[in-house]
Amino acid sequence: MIAYLQGQLFEVNKESVILLCGGVGYHVNVTATCAQNLTIGAQASFYIEESLSPYDGTSLYGFVTKEDKDLWALLKSEVPNTGAKKALDLLNKAQRSVADFHAAIVNADPKILISIFGFTKKTADKLISSLKDKMDTLPVQGERKINVLPQDGALQEVAQALGALGFSVTESRRAMEKLYEMGFSANSGTETLIKEALRILKK
């Protein structure tokens, strides 16, 4: 069983790589987020999990950290009707901010899962019901990125609107913090806040 691979990136695709190790090229499935940070010719290493499919045979799944591998394994084993590839897709969305994903599950907050991470309501509810009592078995990865966003309804609407427009958690947080510095508040009105946030993000 392959547990860890280290070598040179021979090919980088949207959701997979070919890792050259000792003259042998291994096809490794990775998240799209991971692939975006990889460069052909560079050295890379992955924790590896093997998955056996009746259609594709044995596939390799690679993770930069053991924590990502453990979260993928939890998604795969605990979320109903979730195979290896689907678990990788779920992990990819969670990687926007794993600490906030962890908190949203533990706090049973589907709004965060929907607005920030892009899950459908059905998937968000399924994730919470499947993982709520199991997430604490995993360490919290990194720092929370959206805990600075206010809980006021109008400002939450702004954060959700930015997420729906495709902006990342980090970008939304930057815009919200800048609005505070400029003296804006919930009293400024949702439409104005969204307009100003977009202006900030386009700079």
C-alpha positions in Angstrom: 0.0 0.0 0.0 1.3 3.4 -1.0 1.2 5.9 2.0 3.4 8.8 0.9 5.0 9.9 -2.4 7.7 12.5 -3.0 9.0 13.5 -6.4 8.9 15.9 -9.3 5.7 17.2 -10.8 5.7 16.0 -14.4 2.2 17.2 -15.2 -0.4 19.4 -13.4 -4.0 19.2 -14.4 -7.2 20.8 -12.9 -7.7 18.1 -10.3 -4.8 15.7 -10.7 -1.1 15.5 -11.2 1.5 13.1 -12.5 4.3 12.8 -9.9 7.6 11.4 -11.1 9.2 9.2 -8.5 12.3 7.2 -9.4 11.4 7.2 -13.1 7.8 6.1 -12.4 4.9 8.5 -13.0 2.1 8.2 -10.5 -1.3 9.7 -11.4 -2.6 11.3 -8.2 -6.0 13.0 -7.7 -5.9 16.2 -5.8 -8.3 19.1 -5.0 -8.6 21.9 -7.5 -7.4 24.2 -4.7 -4.2 22.2 -4.3 -3.6 21.9 -8.0 -3.7 25.7 -8.4 -0.7 26.0 -6.1 1.5 23.5 -8.0 4.0 24.1 -10.8 5.3 21.6 -13.3 8.9 20.7 -12.6 8.7 21.6 -8.9 9.2 19.0 -6.2 6.1 18.0 -4.3 5.1 15.4 -1.7 1.7 13.9 -0.8 0.1 11.8 1.8 -1.6 9.1 -0.3 -4.8 7.2 0.1 -5.7 4.4 -2.3 -9.4 3.9 -3.4 -10.6 0.9 -5.3 -13.4 1.4 -7.9 -15.1 -1.4 -9.9 -14.9 0.8 -12.9 -11.5 2.5 -12.7 -9.5 0.1 -10.6 -7.2 1.5 -8.0 -6.9 5.3 -7.8 -4.5 7.4 -5.8 -5.6 10.5 -3.8 -3.0 12.9 -2.6 -3.0 15.5 0.2 -0.4 18.0 1.2 -1.2 17.6 4.9 -2.2 14.7 7.0 -5.1 16.9 8.3 -6.5 17.2 4.8 -6.2 13.5 4.3 -8.0 12.8 7.6 -10.9 15.2 6.7 -11.3 13.6 3.3 -11.4 10.2 4.9 -14.1 11.4 7.4 -16.2 12.9 4.6 -15.9 9.7 2.6 -16.8 7.4 5.4 -19.5 9.4 7.2 -21.4 11.4 4.6 -24.0 9.2 2.9 -23.5 8.4 -0.7 -20.1 9.9 -0.8 -17.3 8.1 -2.7 -13.7 9.1 -3.0 -14.2 11.6 -5.8 -17.2 13.2 -4.2 -15.3 13.5 -0.9 -12.5 15.3 -2.8 -15.0 17.8 -4.2 -16.4 18.4 -0.7 -12.8 18.9 0.7 -12.0 21.3 -2.1 -14.9 23.6 -0.9 -13.9 23.2 2.7 -10.4 24.3 1.9 -11.6 27.8 1.5 -11.2 28.0 5.2 -11.0 24.6 7.0 -11.3 26.2 10.5 -14.5 28.0 9.5 -15.9 24.8 7.9 -15.1 23.0 11.1 -16.9 25.7 13.2 -19.9 25.7 10.8 -20.4 22.0 11.2 -19.9 22.0 15.0 -22.3 25.0 15.4 -24.8 23.5 13.0 -24.7 26.7 10.9 -26.0 25.9 7.3 -26.0 29.5 6.3 -22.2 29.7 6.5 -21.9 26.5 4.5 -24.2 27.8 1.8 -23.1 31.4 1.5 -19.4 31.1 2.1 -18.5 27.6 1.0 -21.1 27.2 -1.8 -22.8 24.1 -0.7 -26.5 23.6 -1.6 -29.0 23.6 1.3 -29.5 19.8 0.9 -25.7 19.2 1.1 -25.2 21.6 4.0 -27.9 19.9 6.0 -26.4 16.5 5.2 -22.9 17.5 6.2 -24.2 18.8 9.5 -26.3 15.8 10.4 -23.4 13.4 9.4 -20.5 15.2 10.9 -21.7 17.3 13.8 -20.7 14.8 16.5 -17.6 13.7 14.7 -15.7 16.9 13.7 -14.2 17.3 17.1 -12.2 14.1 16.5 -10.1 16.1 14.0 -7.8 19.0 14.9 -8.8 22.5 13.8 -6.7 23.6 10.8 -5.5 27.2 10.7 -7.3 30.2 11.9 -10.9 31.2 11.3 -11.2 33.8 8.5 -14.8 34.9 8.8 -15.1 35.2 12.6 -14.4 38.9 12.2 -17.5 39.4 10.2 -20.3 41.0 12.2 -23.5 39.1 13.0 -25.7 42.0 12.1 -28.3 41.0 9.5 -27.4 43.6 6.9 -23.7 43.0 7.1 -24.3 39.2 6.9 -26.2 39.9 3.7 -23.2 41.7 2.3 -20.9 38.8 3.1 -23.4 36.3 1.5 -23.7 38.5 -1.6 -20.0 38.6 -2.1 -19.8 34.9 -1.7 -22.5 34.4 -4.3 -20.6 36.6 -6.7 -17.6 34.3 -6.4 -15.4 36.2 -4.0 -13.3 34.1 -1.5 -13.6 34.2 2.2 -10.3 36.2 2.4 -11.5 38.7 -0.1 -14.8 39.2 1.6 -13.1 39.7 5.0 -10.7 42.3 3.5 -13.6 44.3 2.1 -15.6 44.2 5.3 -12.6 45.3 7.4 -11.9 48.1 5.0 -15.5 49.2 5.2 -15.2 49.4 9.0 -12.0 51.5 8.6 -13.9 53.9 6.3 -16.7 54.3 8.9 -19.4 52.3 7.3 -21.9 50.3 9.4 -25.1 48.4 9.1 -26.9 51.7 9.1 -25.4 52.6 5.8 -27.8 50.2 4.1 -27.2 46.8 2.4 -27.2 48.2 -1.2 -24.6 50.9 -0.3 -22.4 48.4 1.6 -22.4 45.9 -1.3 -21.6 48.7 -3.8 -18.7 49.9 -1.7 -17.4 46.4 -1.0 -17.3 45.7 -4.8 -15.5 49.0 -5.4 -12.9 47.9 -2.8 -12.4 44.5 -4.3 -12.0 45.8 -7.8 -9.0 47.9 -6.9 
